[in-house]
Amino acid sequence: MDTLGTFLIGLVIFVGILGIVIPVLPGAILSLAAILVWALVEKGPTAWIVLSAAVVLIGASQVVKYVVPERHLRESGVPRRSIIVGVLLGIVGFFLIPVVGMFVGFPLGVYLSEWQRLKAHANAWTSTKHALRATGLSILIELIGTSLAAAVWLAAVLFLV
């Protein structure tokens, strides 16, 4: 692959990583797709090893980003129902208030569900803070997995190909 093509692949990987932090794009999938395109063009053993490593790293982060926060939420006593209401209001918020609506809708949904369940502001707010921490942890896990895949790709581009 020529320099411009490699630069464009790197740019797409970077945009994918940004998409994890600013959830407008499917970040991890975008980064993985860019590495796939690179591997298809390169067609060498190194390219397939890099693609395999990226699939494992990003795939593992996709599983872990749900398992670990879920366990933390269960331990803190936040029921699954409140998370589902938060996610649903986050989706609605995403369409009502572009870009930031998800960040408004999710905590509002968790808070309202917990306030209805617990009948107390302080307890509902505590549950909402637990849900926000779990969301941050989920984003961090996905960011680490995708960044590691990007690092493997970058190392291959700089040192092996």
QUIBELQUI-V386203 format. One record per run of one state. SS is the DSSP state (alpha for helix, beta for strand, coil for the rest). FROM is the first residue (numbers start at 1). TO is the last residue. If there is no record, write none. Layout:
ss=SS from=FROM to=TO
ss=SS from=FROM to=TO
This chain:
ss=coil from=1 to=2
ss=alpha from=3 to=21
ss=coil from=22 to=26
ss=alpha from=27 to=42
ss=coil from=43 to=44
ss=alpha from=45 to=76
ss=coil from=77 to=79
ss=alpha from=80 to=96
ss=coil from=97 to=100
ss=alpha from=101 to=118
ss=coil from=119 to=120
ss=alpha from=121 to=160
ss=coil from=161 to=161
